[in-house]
Amino acid sequence: MNDSFRDLFSILVRPAGRLAGVQGWLRNSVWSEERFAGLSPRDYLETGERMARFADDLILSGAPQLYDELVAAAESSMSLLAVARQPKSALVVLDGSSIRELPLILQLAGQTGFTAAEVRYAVAGLPSDTMSFVEQRLIGKRVAPSQLETRKELKEAGIVARYYDSTIRVHELQGLGDSLLLWSSFPDGTYMNFEAKSSGHFEAIVKQFDVVWKNMVLSIPRGFRIVITSDHGYAYLNSGYDSEFKAEKALTFLENNRSRILGPEEASPLEIPELQYVEQRRTVMLRGRVKNRPQGPSANKVYRHGGMSLMEMLTPYVVLEHESSKGGS
């Protein structure tokens, strides 16, 4: 066991408060700025996902209480509506952006004249999918992001929303108001591409990120406080990167999905260790990096979301200020 995994083990054997330690371990040892700068995108992805796989299996087998901490963190997370409605602020949601892209976000910020006032991990909604995030963190209803531009909940809060349906989509943001919500379908939409069958897909994401950055972030008026986050992450579940636990009973119960909402009279499967039951939402989620077998177009894709792994549940959260705007200038 190397020093990094010894550090992780020492965190997981604590009696409580393990989540903050695990987040620090991921940021400093796995998805660090140093590793991102020193490795090719493919090597950064593959070595990082192997470490994340080890962590998820260790949690599932020896520290399952961490899942309860993830649930508590998700349920106590602040409303992003309050963030978006602040004067001269722009909330940018990069749909499906994982914590593995956090160093890339920070790199682009530095290259384009921004300073990071706050950098941390956030937590997805329950389960870790888009509609749950919109309901739990924004408007209280399960609405597709493409419909946010017309929602009265945002208009009544004085927030102007814009949806970016492709990497090349551009919106004129000058003069729209002082509170903006900008939602990009990138990188989530790219996971339906053919290349999402392999680790090469992450290389494609890295190449496209600067286009999205230019069309979204750099179009925000000067002087705005910018918050960049995501609704959920993705776990890379190619052969050798998925859990050693096969969890057939769990997959059968979930019908090979990564989460499921129970019916009104349906009992919770508390006896299956690979499942996390979220009682207040009548929701069951697949723990860790157990590889499910979905049907349809996504069957051969190796990036998945909707469950309770570290990579699905933890998301980036970055507050940016333009260097020329510091100190009120």
DRENLOKE-365213 format. One record per residue (C-alpha): residue in one letter; x, y, z. Coordinates in steps of 0.1 Angstrom, whole numbers. Example, Ala and Ser with C-alpha at 12.3 -4.5 7.8 and 13.67 -1.06 7.14 Angstrom:
BEGIN
<pt residu="A" east="123" north="-45" up="78"/>
<pt residu="S" east="137" north="-11" up="71"/>
END
This chain:
BEGIN
<pt residu="M" east="0" north="0" up="0"/>
<pt residu="N" east="16" north="33" up="-10"/>
<pt residu="D" east="15" north="65" up="10"/>
<pt residu="S" east="-16" north="79" up="-8"/>
<pt residu="F" east="-37" north="48" up="1"/>
<pt residu="R" east="-24" north="48" up="36"/>
<pt residu="D" east="-37" north="83" up="39"/>
<pt residu="L" east="-71" north="72" up="26"/>
<pt residu="F" east="-72" north="43" up="50"/>
<pt residu="S" east="-65" north="66" up="80"/>
<pt residu="I" east="-94" north="88" up="69"/>
<pt residu="L" east="-118" north="60" up="65"/>
<pt residu="V" east="-112" north="45" up="100"/>
<pt residu="R" east="-122" north="77" up="117"/>
<pt residu="P" east="-155" north="74" up="137"/>
<pt residu="A" east="-171" north="103" up="119"/>
<pt residu="G" east="-165" north="132" up="95"/>
<pt residu="R" east="-148" north="111" up="69"/>
<pt residu="L" east="-163" north="129" up="38"/>
<pt residu="A" east="-142" north="160" up="41"/>
<pt residu="G" east="-111" north="139" up="44"/>
<pt residu="V" east="-120" north="118" up="13"/>
<pt residu="Q" east="-126" north="150" up="-6"/>
<pt residu="G" east="-92" north="164" up="3"/>
<pt residu="W" east="-76" north="131" up="-6"/>
<pt residu="L" east="-93" north="131" up="-40"/>
<pt residu="R" east="-83" north="167" up="-47"/>
<pt residu="N" east="-47" north="164" up="-36"/>
<pt residu="S" east="-38" north="129" up="-46"/>
<pt residu="V" east="-61" north="119" up="-74"/>
<pt residu="W" east="-75" north="148" up="-94"/>
<pt residu="S" east="-48" north="173" up="-85"/>
<pt residu="E" east="-36" north="202" up="-106"/>
<pt residu="E" east="-1" north="187" up="-105"/>
<pt residu="R" east="-12" north="154" up="-120"/>
<pt residu="F" east="-33" north="171" up="-146"/>
<pt residu="A" east="-3" north="193" up="-157"/>
<pt residu="G" east="22" north="164" up="-157"/>
<pt residu="L" east="3" north="137" up="-175"/>
<pt residu="S" east="-14" north="132" up="-208"/>
<pt residu="P" east="-53" north="135" up="-206"/>
<pt residu="R" east="-56" north="97" up="-211"/>
<pt residu="D" east="-30" north="88" up="-184"/>
<pt residu="Y" east="-45" north="114" up="-160"/>
<pt residu="L" east="-80" north="98" up="-165"/>
<pt residu="E" east="-69" north="62" up="-163"/>
<pt residu="T" east="-46" north="64" up="-133"/>
<pt residu="G" east="-71" north="86" up="-115"/>
<pt residu="E" east="-100" north="63" up="-121"/>
<pt residu="R" east="-80" north="33" up="-109"/>
<pt residu="M" east="-74" north="52" up="-76"/>
<pt residu="A" east="-110" north="62" up="-74"/>
<pt residu="R" east="-120" north="26" up="-80"/>
<pt residu="F" east="-98" north="14" up="-51"/>
<pt residu="A" east="-114" north="41" up="-29"/>
<pt residu="D" east="-149" north="31" up="-38"/>
<pt residu="D" east="-143" north="-6" up="-32"/>
<pt residu="L" east="-126" north="2" up="1"/>
<pt residu="I" east="-156" north="23" up="12"/>
<pt residu="L" east="-181" north="-3" up="1"/>
<pt residu="S" east="-164" north="-31" up="19"/>
<pt residu="G" east="-151" north="-13" up="50"/>
<pt residu="A" east="-167" north="21" up="55"/>
<pt residu="P" east="-202" north="21" up="41"/>
<pt residu="Q" east="-212" north="49" up="66"/>
<pt residu="L" east="-196" north="73" up="41"/>
<pt residu="Y" east="-226" north="69" up="19"/>
<pt residu="D" east="-248" north="82" up="47"/>
<pt residu="E" east="-224" north="112" up="49"/>
<pt residu="L" east="-229" north="117" up="12"/>
<pt residu="V" east="-267" north="116" up="16"/>
<pt residu="A" east="-265" north="141" up="45"/>
<pt residu="A" east="-243" north="164" up="25"/>
<pt residu="A" east="-266" north="163" up="-5"/>
<pt residu="E" east="-297" north="170" up="16"/>
<pt residu="S" east="-280" north="199" up="33"/>
<pt residu="S" east="-265" north="216" up="2"/>
<pt residu="M" east="-275" north="252" up="-3"/>
<pt residu="S" east="-300" north="263" up="-29"/>
<pt residu="L" east="-282" north="276" up="-60"/>
<pt residu="L" east="-311" north="298" up="-67"/>
<pt residu="A" east="-299" north="320" up="-39"/>
<pt residu="V" east="-264" north="321" up="-55"/>
<pt residu="A" east="-278" north="329" up="-89"/>
<pt residu="R" east="-300" north="358" up="-77"/>
<pt residu="Q" east="-272" north="378" up="-62"/>
<pt residu="P" east="-265" north="411" up="-80"/>
<pt residu="K" east="-238" north="409" up="-107"/>
<pt residu="S" east="-235" north="371" up="-105"/>
<pt residu="A" east="-235" north="344" up="-131"/>
<pt residu="L" east="-241" north="307" up="-122"/>
<pt residu="V" east="-226" north="285" up="-149"/>
<pt residu="V" east="-237" north="248" up="-149"/>
<pt residu="L" east="-215" north="225" up="-170"/>
<pt residu="D" east="-239" north="195" up="-172"/>
<pt residu="G" east="-220" north="163" up="-163"/>
<pt residu="S" east="-187" north="180" up="-155"/>
<pt residu="S" east="-168" north="158" up="-131"/>
<pt residu="I" east="-143" north="166" up="-104"/>
<pt residu="R" east="-117" north="152" up="-127"/>
<pt residu="E" east="-122" north="184" up="-148"/>
<pt residu="L" east="-116" north="207" up="-119"/>
<pt residu="P" east="-79" north="212" up="-127"/>
<pt residu="L" east="-89" north="220" up="-163"/>
<pt residu="I" east="-114" north="247" up="-151"/>
<pt residu="L" east="-87" north="262" up="-129"/>
<pt residu="Q" east="-62" north="262" up="-157"/>
<pt residu="L" east="-85" north="279" up="-181"/>
<pt residu="A" east="-94" north="305" up="-155"/>
<pt residu="G" east="-58" north="314" up="-149"/>
<pt residu="Q" east="-51" north="316" up="-186"/>
<pt residu="T" east="-80" north="340" up="-192"/>
<pt residu="G" east="-74" north="365" up="-164"/>
<pt residu="F" east="-95" north="351" up="-135"/>
<pt residu="T" east="-86" north="344" up="-99"/>
<pt residu="A" east="-103" north="316" up="-80"/>
<pt residu="A" east="-119" north="331" up="-48"/>
<pt residu="E" east="-132" north="297" up="-38"/>
<pt residu="V" east="-125" north="261" up="-49"/>
<pt residu="R" east="-141" north="231" up="-34"/>
<pt residu="Y" east="-162" north="200" up="-42"/>
<pt residu="A" east="-200" north="202" up="-42"/>
<pt residu="V" east="-225" north="173" up="-40"/>
<pt residu="A" east="-250" north="161" up="-66"/>
<pt residu="G" east="-287" north="158" up="-59"/>
<pt residu="L" east="-303" north="125" up="-51"/>
<pt residu="P" east="-301" north="105" up="-72"/>
<pt residu="S" east="-271" north="119" up="-91"/>
<pt residu="D" east="-290" north="130" up="-122"/>
<pt residu="T" east="-299" north="163" up="-139"/>
<pt residu="M" east="-336" north="164" up="-131"/>
<pt residu="S" east="-331" north="158" up="-94"/>
<pt residu="F" east="-305" north="186" up="-94"/>
<pt residu="V" east="-329" north="211" up="-110"/>
<pt residu="E" east="-356" north="201" up="-86"/>
<pt residu="Q" east="-335" north="201" up="-54"/>
<pt residu="R" east="-311" north="230" up="-61"/>
<pt residu="L" east="-329" north="254" up="-83"/>
<pt residu="I" east="-367" north="256" up="-88"/>
<pt residu="G" east="-383" north="228" up="-68"/>
<pt residu="K" east="-396" north="210" up="-99"/>
<pt residu="R" east="-383" north="183" up="-122"/>
<pt residu="V" east="-377" north="204" up="-153"/>
<pt residu="A" east="-353" north="198" up="-182"/>
<pt residu="P" east="-325" north="224" up="-184"/>
<pt residu="S" east="-336" north="234" up="-219"/>
<pt residu="Q" east="-368" north="247" up="-204"/>
<pt residu="L" east="-353" north="269" up="-177"/>
<pt residu="E" east="-353" north="300" up="-199"/>
<pt residu="T" east="-390" north="303" up="-197"/>
<pt residu="R" east="-396" north="293" up="-160"/>
<pt residu="K" east="-415" north="318" up="-139"/>
<pt residu="E" east="-396" north="307" up="-108"/>
<pt residu="L" east="-364" north="322" up="-123"/>
<pt residu="K" east="-380" north="353" up="-138"/>
<pt residu="E" east="-398" north="361" up="-105"/>
<pt residu="A" east="-364" north="359" up="-88"/>
<pt residu="G" east="-349" north="383" up="-113"/>
<pt residu="I" east="-327" north="356" up="-129"/>
<pt residu="V" east="-322" north="355" up="-167"/>
<pt residu="A" east="-315" north="319" up="-179"/>
<pt residu="R" east="-298" north="308" up="-211"/>
<pt residu="Y" east="-293" north="273" up="-224"/>
<pt residu="Y" east="-263" north="263" up="-245"/>
<pt residu="D" east="-273" north="232" up="-265"/>
<pt residu="S" east="-239" north="228" up="-282"/>
<pt residu="T" east="-203" north="237" up="-277"/>
<pt residu="I" east="-206" north="264" up="-304"/>
<pt residu="R" east="-238" north="280" up="-291"/>
<pt residu="V" east="-233" north="317" up="-283"/>
<pt residu="H" east="-257" north="341" up="-264"/>
<pt residu="E" east="-254" north="378" up="-261"/>
<pt residu="L" east="-253" north="384" up="-224"/>
<pt residu="Q" east="-247" north="422" up="-222"/>
<pt residu="G" east="-277" north="441" up="-209"/>
<pt residu="L" east="-297" north="410" up="-199"/>
<pt residu="G" east="-296" north="419" up="-162"/>
<pt residu="D" east="-275" north="414" up="-131"/>
<pt residu="S" east="-283" north="378" up="-123"/>
<pt residu="L" east="-276" north="351" up="-149"/>
<pt residu="L" east="-280" north="313" up="-150"/>
<pt residu="L" east="-261" north="297" up="-179"/>
<pt residu="W" east="-266" north="260" up="-184"/>
<pt residu="S" east="-245" north="241" up="-209"/>
<pt residu="S" east="-253" north="207" up="-223"/>
<pt residu="F" east="-215" north="201" up="-224"/>
<pt residu="P" east="-199" north="178" up="-216"/>
<pt residu="D" east="-230" north="156" up="-208"/>
<pt residu="G" east="-242" north="156" up="-244"/>
<pt residu="T" east="-209" north="143" up="-256"/>
<pt residu="Y" east="-213" north="110" up="-237"/>
<pt residu="M" east="-237" north="98" up="-264"/>
<pt residu="N" east="-209" north="100" up="-289"/>
<pt residu="F" east="-192" north="69" up="-303"/>
<pt residu="E" east="-160" north="79" up="-286"/>
<pt residu="A" east="-176" north="76" up="-252"/>
<pt residu="K" east="-169" north="38" up="-255"/>
<pt residu="S" east="-133" north="44" up="-243"/>
<pt residu="S" east="-109" north="66" up="-223"/>
<pt residu="G" east="-102" north="86" up="-255"/>
<pt residu="H" east="-135" north="104" up="-248"/>
<pt residu="F" east="-118" north="124" up="-220"/>
<pt residu="E" east="-92" north="136" up="-245"/>
<pt residu="A" east="-120" north="149" up="-267"/>
<pt residu="I" east="-136" north="167" up="-237"/>
<pt residu="V" east="-103" north="185" up="-229"/>
<pt residu="K" east="-100" north="197" up="-265"/>
<pt residu="Q" east="-135" north="211" up="-266"/>
<pt residu="F" east="-135" north="227" up="-232"/>
<pt residu="D" east="-117" north="259" up="-244"/>
<pt residu="V" east="-144" north="265" up="-270"/>
<pt residu="V" east="-171" north="262" up="-244"/>
<pt residu="W" east="-151" north="285" up="-221"/>
<pt residu="K" east="-148" north="311" up="-248"/>
<pt residu="N" east="-184" north="310" up="-257"/>
<pt residu="M" east="-198" north="310" up="-222"/>
<pt residu="V" east="-175" north="322" up="-195"/>
<pt residu="L" east="-157" north="348" up="-215"/>
<pt residu="S" east="-190" north="363" up="-227"/>
<pt residu="I" east="-201" north="371" up="-192"/>
<pt residu="P" east="-200" north="409" up="-186"/>
<pt residu="R" east="-169" north="422" up="-167"/>
<pt residu="G" east="-174" north="427" up="-130"/>
<pt residu="F" east="-197" north="397" up="-125"/>
<pt residu="R" east="-189" north="371" up="-99"/>
<pt residu="I" east="-189" north="337" up="-116"/>
<pt residu="V" east="-198" north="304" up="-100"/>
<pt residu="I" east="-190" north="273" up="-120"/>
<pt residu="T" east="-205" north="240" up="-110"/>
<pt residu="S" east="-222" north="208" up="-123"/>
<pt residu="D" east="-253" north="188" up="-116"/>
<pt residu="H" east="-236" north="154" up="-115"/>
<pt residu="G" east="-203" north="136" up="-123"/>
<pt residu="Y" east="-195" north="105" up="-143"/>
<pt residu="A" east="-177" north="73" up="-132"/>
<pt residu="Y" east="-155" north="56" up="-158"/>
<pt residu="L" east="-166" north="19" up="-158"/>
<pt residu="N" east="-145" north="3" up="-186"/>
<pt residu="S" east="-131" north="-32" up="-179"/>
<pt residu="G" east="-108" north="-31" up="-150"/>
<pt residu="Y" east="-121" north="2" up="-137"/>
<pt residu="D" east="-153" north="-11" up="-123"/>
<pt residu="S" east="-159" north="-26" up="-89"/>
<pt residu="E" east="-148" north="-61" up="-80"/>
<pt residu="F" east="-183" north="-65" up="-65"/>
<pt residu="K" east="-207" north="-79" up="-90"/>
<pt residu="A" east="-238" north="-72" up="-69"/>
<pt residu="E" east="-263" north="-93" up="-90"/>
<pt residu="K" east="-291" north="-89" up="-64"/>
<pt residu="A" east="-287" north="-51" up="-64"/>
<pt residu="L" east="-287" north="-49" up="-102"/>
<pt residu="T" east="-317" north="-71" up="-105"/>
<pt residu="F" east="-336" north="-49" up="-80"/>
<pt residu="L" east="-326" north="-18" up="-100"/>
<pt residu="E" east="-334" north="-34" up="-133"/>
<pt residu="N" east="-298" north="-27" up="-143"/>
<pt residu="N" east="-302" north="11" up="-138"/>
<pt residu="R" east="-281" north="30" up="-113"/>
<pt residu="S" east="-310" north="43" up="-92"/>
<pt residu="R" east="-347" north="37" up="-88"/>
<pt residu="I" east="-376" north="55" up="-71"/>
<pt residu="L" east="-397" north="30" up="-51"/>
<pt residu="G" east="-435" north="27" up="-56"/>
<pt residu="P" east="-458" north="37" up="-28"/>
<pt residu="E" east="-462" north="2" up="-14"/>
<pt residu="E" east="-428" north="-11" up="-23"/>
<pt residu="A" east="-404" north="-22" up="5"/>
<pt residu="S" east="-369" north="-9" up="7"/>
<pt residu="P" east="-341" north="-35" up="0"/>
<pt residu="L" east="-321" north="-28" up="32"/>
<pt residu="E" east="-306" north="-63" up="32"/>
<pt residu="I" east="-286" north="-57" up="0"/>
<pt residu="P" east="-252" north="-40" up="9"/>
<pt residu="E" east="-246" north="-26" up="-25"/>
<pt residu="L" east="-277" north="-4" up="-24"/>
<pt residu="Q" east="-282" north="29" up="-6"/>
<pt residu="Y" east="-317" north="37" up="5"/>
<pt residu="V" east="-326" north="74" up="7"/>
<pt residu="E" east="-357" north="72" up="29"/>
<pt residu="Q" east="-369" north="107" up="26"/>
<pt residu="R" east="-369" north="105" up="-12"/>
<pt residu="R" east="-380" north="68" up="-15"/>
<pt residu="T" east="-350" north="64" up="-37"/>
<pt residu="V" east="-325" north="35" up="-40"/>
<pt residu="M" east="-290" north="41" up="-55"/>
<pt residu="L" east="-263" north="18" up="-65"/>
<pt residu="R" east="-233" north="21" up="-42"/>
<pt residu="G" east="-198" north="24" up="-55"/>
<pt residu="R" east="-185" north="15" up="-90"/>
<pt residu="V" east="-206" north="-16" up="-95"/>
<pt residu="K" east="-210" north="-19" up="-133"/>
<pt residu="N" east="-246" north="-20" up="-144"/>
<pt residu="R" east="-258" north="-33" up="-178"/>
<pt residu="P" east="-282" north="-7" up="-193"/>
<pt residu="Q" east="-302" north="-14" up="-223"/>
<pt residu="G" east="-305" north="7" up="-255"/>
<pt residu="P" east="-280" north="32" up="-270"/>
<pt residu="S" east="-260" north="36" up="-238"/>
<pt residu="A" east="-253" north="-1" up="-234"/>
<pt residu="N" east="-218" north="1" up="-247"/>
<pt residu="K" east="-208" north="34" up="-232"/>
<pt residu="V" east="-183" north="32" up="-203"/>
<pt residu="Y" east="-192" north="65" up="-186"/>
<pt residu="R" east="-222" north="62" up="-162"/>
<pt residu="H" east="-240" north="84" up="-138"/>
<pt residu="G" east="-270" north="81" up="-115"/>
<pt residu="G" east="-255" north="61" up="-86"/>
<pt residu="M" east="-236" north="68" up="-54"/>
<pt residu="S" east="-200" north="65" up="-63"/>
<pt residu="L" east="-175" north="93" up="-55"/>
<pt residu="M" east="-172" north="103" up="-91"/>
<pt residu="E" east="-210" north="105" up="-96"/>
<pt residu="M" east="-218" north="123" up="-64"/>
<pt residu="L" east="-189" north="148" up="-61"/>
<pt residu="T" east="-189" north="178" up="-84"/>
<pt residu="P" east="-167" north="209" up="-89"/>
<pt residu="Y" east="-176" north="243" up="-74"/>
<pt residu="V" east="-154" north="273" up="-83"/>
<pt residu="V" east="-160" north="310" up="-77"/>
<pt residu="L" east="-142" north="332" up="-101"/>
<pt residu="E" east="-135" north="369" up="-101"/>
<pt residu="H" east="-118" north="388" up="-129"/>
<pt residu="E" east="-84" north="401" up="-119"/>
<pt residu="S" east="-93" north="436" up="-131"/>
<pt residu="S" east="-124" north="436" up="-108"/>
<pt residu="K" east="-106" north="428" up="-76"/>
<pt residu="G" east="-109" north="454" up="-49"/>
<pt residu="G" east="-140" north="469" up="-65"/>
<pt residu="S" east="-121" north="484" up="-94"/>
END
